[in-house]
């Protein structure tokens, strides 16, 4: 099992030097991968009718693909992963172009983790219907892979139309696509179309059941679990070396391939503080 870290989106600030120091520090600690979260908009809690959600306009999210392009330039080996990019609210051909560029600049260190999201406000602002986002995601993944590998293609789907065109430059290999979520339809989509799963839960019986569901769907589609990844997360907040080690052991037993520590929301700190938290975690789980 590989160990990584989560980009502390809401605590990083806007200093490019801090982003560089954090990314290089994570790599120097021997973490293999870095996850970055995604939200385009946050709602104003004073809006008519109020607002209930896990974040609002005052919680910062750095744009994933442009941030990872920067991090790719200042690191050498660190795997870069969106966890998760809310794919259906974006234009598919543009995502294909952007992800291809990050893959090229990072020498194929990008893993594209995708999800459907939950915030209608973002979809509204981006001009994409919230309904049918799952079906749209399925078609998007098919089109992404075609755009990354085709010199020219024509595509006529329910949500997309491409008439004898493609992108250039293209990555030397397709970008791996991992799915986040646990709804039954999502698990089937992940099993059939994905390169890995991103559980948004703990190492528990629910996760075990989801993995077995994915395994069953892959077997039905003639696919094995060989090469299929599972990217879980751990929290620094409220943890201890003993708890982190036990948590990692549970995920390892479930077949998890990647586990990243999230260090935000654990008290005010700076870049060195986040790196110190990551170091303490890695020492506990290795």
Buried (B, 14 or more C-beta within 10 A) or exposed (E): BBBBBBBBBBBBEEEEEBBBBBBBBBBEBEBBBBBBBBBBBBBEEEEEEEBEEEBBBEEBBBEBBEBBBBBBEBBEEBBBBBBBBBBBBBBBBEBBBBBBBBBBBBEBBBBBBBBBBEBEBBBEEBEBEBEEBBBBBBBBBBBBBBBBEBEEBEBEBEBBEBEEEBBEEBBEEBBBBBBBBBEEEBBBBBBBBBBBBBBEEBBEEEBBEBBEBBBEBBEEEEBEBEEBBBBBBBBBEEBEEEEBBBBBEBBBEBBBBBBBBBBBEBEEBBBEBBBBBBBBBBEBBE
